[in-house]
């Protein structure tokens, strides 16, 4: 009888624990930002302005390898008009540092691209800064350089 009583006590204590609904794990912020980087390249290649507009914040600023600054409006206009073309790309490893609501991504890629008629194909390194706003990550700053 003592064994049966112990069994019932164990069931009574463990039942609520095992009966609880498991909550899905929160997405890993570093992986979420890496996926945004891949989505950004895919959207740029296909000229998906709507997707790019979601990834890039309205106050985004980019610094190109020649020191030229661009705004979100400039960037989207260049992609939309075809002045900036990304024909193919292969993203390399990315390093992400998440500090609260800020994520800094360092990465590189090999691409076939052109900007305003100039061939910009080759190996690139870049850094993007994302901020969590209203529950989603958005790029606020970017810098890129060609590797020679």
Buried (B, 14 or more C-beta within 10 A) or exposed (E): EEEEEEEEEEEEEEEEEEEEEEEEEEEEBBEBBBEBBEBBBBBBBEBBBEBBEBBBBEEBBBBBBEEEEBBBEBBBBBBEEEEBBBEEBEBEEBEBEBEEEBBBBEBBBBBBBBBEEEEBBEBBBBBBBBBBEEEEBBBBBBBBBEEE
